[in-house]
Amino acid sequence: MADVWRFFSHEDDYPDLNEDELCQRLGHALSIPTVDGPTHDGTDWAAFDELEEFFRRAYPYVFETAEVEKVDHSLMLTLHGSDQTLRPAMFMGHMDVVPVVSGTEGDWTHDAFSGYVDAEYVWGRGALDMTDQVVGVLEAVEYALRHGWEFRRTLIVCLGQDEETLQSGARAMGRLLERRGVRLEFLLDEGDYDVVDASVYGAPGCHCMPVDLAEKGYADVVLTVRSAGGHSSNPFGGTSLARLAKAIDRVASDAWPVELIDVDRTTLQTLAPYITQEPLASLTAGGRVAIDANADAIARVFVQTPALYPLVTTTVAPTMIEGSSQQSNVMPQDMSATINFRILPGTTMDDVEARVHELVDDLGVEVLLDRSVSNSPSHTSRSDGLGFELLRSVASRYFRDPQTAEPLPLVPSLESGATDASMYEGVCDACLRFSPFVADADEIERGVHGTNERITRRSYLQGIRFLIRLVQEALL
């Protein structure tokens, strides 16, 4: 039994849902290898076309009702509501999945693109990130239309093509909506896939569900050192590897400012009634006023806690090095290293580039910010609007504490990774990242981008119930 199931409630809603058919359709979608290539032209777009054709067959009510637009290889579906005074809602996601690491194909219990369905799981790359939610959205909307529900509020469904790489699909759809003057009430994108134990915040016994209101920025900075190489017996002036290592050390050792940003404070404000352990219990007692007054002290606690450390500072991780010699007595020539930054809101990718230049300026090192994959942090979305309240309302029905029967709190949070949601900030101030397709922590750690990615049938069904209910409350 999955531990996360103990938080499920009202699993008897929508009794006409056919579990086997739902899981088989998800399995079919997972069997289509929509893997991005290294470039747009290097991607097998035929797989994306195949997925679209499957969607059209599997969800006829959706595709017959919606205004369907192809934006490159992304899909934008608009289901017009009857009340044009209501701002549209958006359900969104990405159709692409990451590849299987070469050489690990045999480690999968079932082939990564088999879409294998057994009595407990649906297996395959994308089962958690995030084909399950993409297909779940289509299932929920199809259910609503098949039952004759009439939408008052317009729904836009945007399915991007390359969230895992360039994010060009979502960027193009966001810009298209902006040119049209569309303004969304809220959007829902993928979030964390689990029920979180809040003990790391000093709240043992409290479980919650994060709703990410902001995400950190992303920057890849490439350091390059050039030299003529030569015989290792005369390394006059230092080898390119030595200079590169010194540059890497300077950049990696340079501590960025530590700050309890606004979304961190909102997280603690929500959890304050549950925080009983020191030092955070005293620092947060009294709610937001105390949190603001003790922000520096709280930030120091966070930065010394592995799970909380990324929430209060820009992180620096050297990840790649290229060009080293293939023989110990030969000095390398041109060498490069990639350093990955996850940027705290309040800092930009240009700030990162300038800081690296300053750190290595005297070493003769070239610095290049890879702007094709880098972006500054997102804005912080509002948590006081209709979208967040709708998520809270629906979650209170389907996710409850088994000891108290009370709803699990929804906690505004910061996403350390990247999603497509930020590409729609020009049309939405409530970009909410949340997933009702939950799994145990070990499943997420192992399976998201890893081997044997899978989702339990029971979790998949609960996520679909959540989305159907969200359609009812948001659109009807």
Secondary structure in CASP SS format (residue, H / E / C, confidence):
PFRMAT SS
TARGET T0000
AUTHOR 0000-0000-0000
METHOD secondary structure of the structure
MODEL  1
M C 1.00
A C 1.00
D H 1.00
V H 1.00
W H 1.00
R H 1.00
F H 1.00
F E 1.00
S C 1.00
H C 1.00
E C 1.00
D C 1.00
D C 1.00
Y C 1.00
P C 1.00
D C 1.00
L C 1.00
N C 1.00
E H 1.00
D H 1.00
E H 1.00
L H 1.00
C H 1.00
Q H 1.00
R H 1.00
L H 1.00
G H 1.00
H H 1.00
A H 1.00
L H 1.00
S C 1.00
I C 1.00
P C 1.00
T C 1.00
V E 1.00
D C 1.00
G C 1.00
P C 1.00
T C 1.00
H C 1.00
D C 1.00
G C 1.00
T C 1.00
D C 1.00
W H 1.00
A H 1.00
A H 1.00
F H 1.00
D H 1.00
E H 1.00
L H 1.00
E H 1.00
E H 1.00
F H 1.00
F H 1.00
R H 1.00
R H 1.00
A H 1.00
Y C 1.00
P H 1.00
Y H 1.00
V H 1.00
F H 1.00
E H 1.00
T H 1.00
A C 1.00
E E 1.00
V E 1.00
E E 1.00
K E 1.00
V E 1.00
D C 1.00
H C 1.00
S E 1.00
L E 1.00
M E 1.00
L E 1.00
T E 1.00
L E 1.00
H C 1.00
G C 1.00
S C 1.00
D C 1.00
Q C 1.00
T C 1.00
L C 1.00
R C 1.00
P C 1.00
A E 1.00
M E 1.00
F E 1.00
M E 1.00
G E 1.00
H E 1.00
M C 1.00
D C 1.00
V E 1.00
V C 1.00
P C 1.00
V C 1.00
V C 1.00
S C 1.00
G C 1.00
T C 1.00
E H 1.00
G H 1.00
D H 1.00
W C 1.00
T C 1.00
H C 1.00
D C 1.00
A C 1.00
F C 1.00
S C 1.00
G C 1.00
Y C 1.00
V E 1.00
D C 1.00
A C 1.00
E C 1.00
Y E 1.00
V E 1.00
W E 1.00
G C 1.00
R C 1.00
G C 1.00
A C 1.00
L C 1.00
D C 1.00
M C 1.00
T H 1.00
D H 1.00
Q H 1.00
V H 1.00
V H 1.00
G H 1.00
V H 1.00
L H 1.00
E H 1.00
A H 1.00
V H 1.00
E H 1.00
Y H 1.00
A H 1.00
L H 1.00
R H 1.00
H C 1.00
G C 1.00
W C 1.00
E C 1.00
F C 1.00
R C 1.00
R C 1.00
T C 1.00
L E 1.00
I E 1.00
V E 1.00
C E 1.00
L E 1.00
G E 1.00
Q C 1.00
D C 1.00
E C 1.00
E C 1.00
T C 1.00
L C 1.00
Q C 1.00
S H 1.00
G H 1.00
A H 1.00
R H 1.00
A H 1.00
M H 1.00
G H 1.00
R H 1.00
L H 1.00
L H 1.00
E H 1.00
R H 1.00
R C 1.00
G C 1.00
V C 1.00
R C 1.00
L C 1.00
E C 1.00
F E 1.00
L E 1.00
L E 1.00
D E 1.00
E C 1.00
G C 1.00
D C 1.00
Y C 1.00
D C 1.00
V C 1.00
V E 1.00
D E 1.00
A H 1.00
S H 1.00
V H 1.00
Y H 1.00
G C 1.00
A C 1.00
P C 1.00
G C 1.00
C C 1.00
H E 1.00
C E 1.00
M E 1.00
P E 1.00
V E 1.00
D E 1.00
L E 1.00
A E 1.00
E E 1.00
K C 1.00
G E 1.00
Y E 1.00
A E 1.00
D E 1.00
V E 1.00
V E 1.00
L E 1.00
T E 1.00
V E 1.00
R C 1.00
S C 1.00
A C 1.00
G C 1.00
G E 1.00
H E 1.00
S C 1.00
S C 1.00
N C 1.00
P C 1.00
F C 1.00
G C 1.00
G C 1.00
T C 1.00
S H 1.00
L H 1.00
A H 1.00
R H 1.00
L H 1.00
A H 1.00
K H 1.00
A H 1.00
I H 1.00
D H 1.00
R H 1.00
V H 1.00
A H 1.00
S H 1.00
D C 1.00
A C 1.00
W C 1.00
P C 1.00
V C 1.00
E C 1.00
L C 1.00
I C 1.00
D H 1.00
V H 1.00
D H 1.00
R H 1.00
T H 1.00
T H 1.00
L H 1.00
Q H 1.00
T H 1.00
L H 1.00
A H 1.00
P H 1.00
Y H 1.00
I C 1.00
T C 1.00
Q C 1.00
E C 1.00
P C 1.00
L H 1.00
A H 1.00
S H 1.00
L H 1.00
T H 1.00
A C 1.00
G C 1.00
G C 1.00
R H 1.00
V H 1.00
A H 1.00
I H 1.00
D H 1.00
A H 1.00
N C 1.00
A H 1.00
D H 1.00
A H 1.00
I H 1.00
A H 1.00
R H 1.00
V H 1.00
F H 1.00
V H 1.00
Q C 1.00
T C 1.00
P C 1.00
A C 1.00
L C 1.00
Y H 1.00
P H 1.00
L H 1.00
V C 1.00
T C 1.00
T C 1.00
T E 1.00
V E 1.00
A E 1.00
P E 1.00
T E 1.00
M E 1.00
I E 1.00
E E 1.00
G C 1.00
S C 1.00
S C 1.00
Q C 1.00
Q C 1.00
S C 1.00
N C 1.00
V E 1.00
M E 1.00
P C 1.00
Q C 1.00
D C 1.00
M E 1.00
S E 1.00
A E 1.00
T E 1.00
I E 1.00
N E 1.00
F E 1.00
R E 1.00
I E 1.00
L C 1.00
P C 1.00
G C 1.00
T C 1.00
T C 1.00
M H 1.00
D H 1.00
D H 1.00
V H 1.00
E H 1.00
A H 1.00
R H 1.00
V H 1.00
H H 1.00
E H 1.00
L H 1.00
V H 1.00
D H 1.00
D H 1.00
L H 1.00
G C 1.00
V C 1.00
E E 1.00
V E 1.00
L E 1.00
L E 1.00
D C 1.00
R C 1.00
S C 1.00
V C 1.00
S C 1.00
N E 1.00
S C 1.00
P C 1.00
S C 1.00
H C 1.00
T C 1.00
S C 1.00
R C 1.00
S C 1.00
D C 1.00
G C 1.00
L H 1.00
G H 1.00
F H 1.00
E H 1.00
L H 1.00
L H 1.00
R H 1.00
S H 1.00
V H 1.00
A H 1.00
S H 1.00
R H 1.00
Y H 1.00
F E 1.00
R E 1.00
D C 1.00
P C 1.00
Q C 1.00
T C 1.00
A C 1.00
E C 1.00
P E 1.00
L C 1.00
P C 1.00
L E 1.00
V E 1.00
P E 1.00
S E 1.00
L E 1.00
E E 1.00
S C 1.00
G C 1.00
A C 1.00
T C 1.00
D C 1.00
A H 1.00
S H 1.00
M H 1.00
Y H 1.00
E C 1.00
G C 1.00
V C 1.00
C C 1.00
D C 1.00
A C 1.00
C E 1.00
L E 1.00
R E 1.00
F C 1.00
S C 1.00
P C 1.00
F C 1.00
V C 1.00
A C 1.00
D C 1.00
A H 1.00
D H 1.00
E H 1.00
I H 1.00
E H 1.00
R H 1.00
G H 1.00
V C 1.00
H C 1.00
G C 1.00
T C 1.00
N C 1.00
E C 1.00
R E 1.00
I E 1.00
T E 1.00
R H 1.00
R H 1.00
S H 1.00
Y H 1.00
L H 1.00
Q H 1.00
G H 1.00
I H 1.00
R H 1.00
F H 1.00
L H 1.00
I H 1.00
R H 1.00
L H 1.00
V H 1.00
Q H 1.00
E H 1.00
A H 1.00
L H 1.00
L C 1.00
END
